Amino acid sequence: PGGGGVASSLRPPPAAPTAEGAPAAEPTVLGEGGGVALTATENEVSIVADIDRNQVIIRATARQHLEFERLIRDLDQRQPQVYIEAQIVSVVTNDNFTWTVETQINAGQFLIFSNFGLTAPGTGTPTIPGQAASAVRTVPAGNRGVTSALIKSDYLPFVLNTLQTEADARINSTPRILVSDNQEGSISSEREEPFSTTTQGTATTTTGQGGVATAGTNLTVTPRISSGGYVNLDYSVELSSFDRSSAQAQGLQPPVQRELYESTVQVPSDSTIVVGGFTLDQNTESESRIPILGEIPLIGNLFKSYSRNKQKITIFVFITPTIMTDPNFLDLRLATEGPMKQVNISGVTPPLLPAVIPIREGDALGDARLVPSSAAPTPQAWE
């Protein structure tokens, strides 16, 4: 059988004629793996597959063995492999702006104030004359951005808080996988995040683990090598991440943002092409204001809270297939030495030149030979 295993054609030696000239007995073929004697006649051919050892045991005449041997030589070829590298680039840009003004006006026995969550009711002293102590609003510590106040007497007529935030994030994910021709390969990198559940009883409340949410990167490919050095590639790329921007109720599964790319493309070997991508623009503006007062030009800004959020997400998926066909696996050495240098394990692993196992011929068995590593050139490794 093909695939680079030990595919053997066992041919019996020619039978010697007897002294009286009588027909010689038919030869006997011994299967290497099983040790069972098989005797061939002129009209009988038997083929037994030894799957565990990746070989076949043939019972046939000497003339038929020559035909089987040629057939096995043609079929028992090492299948080419494809080294696939995918680059997933995600760029996220955020631009946020907030403007909040709260007003507290004391007019004799009347107190007017706006509340957009910037200040909190005060306690104790100082107090506004004629008003309860709780009417004095204070600015809590920890406000982000710039917070300023116009102070008169012991209370705050105006409090302003404004903040602009800009953030850029770039995430590169580069899964790599080596796949045989016409075989499916997959690689995944996922993160699991547990979430809890709460059970309310008559007297007690029990909290336990409700499950696990999963997010990450999954790549599945099936290459098919065609003539001319092209690769027909069936691919599936799944990208998922936990959405931290969404509010999550306690005990519920965290929200997951997921993108999926599936298709079939034809790609030339050693070439990088973009196979998918998308751009998402999100613009959100919100305004809270006091009716009538917040609509007055210019002055109305003292009675409103305004926020603007802009987010742009750009994701592209690039795939580079490389066909590996070198009989001495030199191309695999090149593909391996680069990552070995990156993680600093050079010189630890053995050389990648395998033993050469010959096809058995006649009544003599060839010895297995090792191709010396010094006999092969040492090209530059891929970085």
C-alpha positions, 0 to 999 in steps of 0.5 A: 500500500502507498503512503510511504510505509513498508510495502513489500512484494515477496517473490519466491526463488525459482524452483530447481528441476529434479534429477529425473526431470519431473516438474518441481514443486511450486514455491512457498512464500512466507509472510514476514508478519504472519509466518503462514506458508502460502503455496501458489498454483498456476491458477490460484492467486491470493493477496492478503493485506497485513494492515498492522505492518502496512504490507501485503502478502501475495501467493502467486507463481514466480511469473505473476510475482514479477507483475505484482512487484512492478505494480507495488513499485508504482503504487507504493509512493510517498504521498506529498504533504502540504504545510499550511500557514494561516495568518489572522490579523485583527485590528480594533480602533476605539474612539470614545468621548463623554461630556457630563454637566450637573447643576445645583441651584438654590433659590431661596426655599427652592432647590433645583439640581440635575443628576446624570450619575456624576455626583451623589447626595451629601450627608452631614455638613455643610448644608445649604441654608433652608435645605436639608443636609442631604441636599448638598451633593458631592463629587465622589473620588475616582471619576475619570477624565477632568472634573471641575466645579464652580464653588459658591458658599458651601455647595456646588452650582456646576460640576463638569466631567469630560473624557476622551478615550482612544485605543488601538489594538492589533492581534495576530494569530498564526496557526500552522499545520502539516497535512498529507494530500487529500487528508483533513487537518485541524488545529485549535486554540481555545480558552474556557471560562466557567460560569456559575448558577444559583439555586434559591431554596426555601432557607438557603441559596446554593451557588455552583458551576453552571458550565464552561463557555469556550472561545478561541481560534479553530482552523480546519483544512483539506488540501488536494494537490493538482497538476501545475503546483496548485492546491485546491484547499477546503478550509474553515476558519472560526474566530470567537472571543468573549465580548467584554463590552456587553453587560453580563448578568451574574451567573449567566454565560458570558457573551461570545462574538463569533466569525466563521469563514468556509470556502474552497479555493485554488491557491498556488504553492508558496503564495499568500492570498487573502481568503476572507475578512470583514470590516465593522464600523459602529458609531453610537451617540447618546444624549440625556438632557433636562427638558426645555433647559437642555434645548437652549443653545449653548446654555443647554450644555449645562443641563445635559450628558452626552457620549459618543462611541466609535469602534472599527473592527477589521479582520483579514485571513491570509493562507499560505500553502507550501507543497512538500515533495522532496524525497529526502524531506529537506523541505520539512527540515527547512520548515522545522528549523525556523520554529526551532530557532524561535523557541531555542531548541536547536540541536536537541532534536535528531536529524529528520533524514529517515532510513531508506527501506528498499523493495525486496527482490529475488531471494536476497534481501537488501540491507536498510541504509541510512542516508548520511546527513552530511551528504545532503546540502544544508540550505537556509532555514525558513524564518 
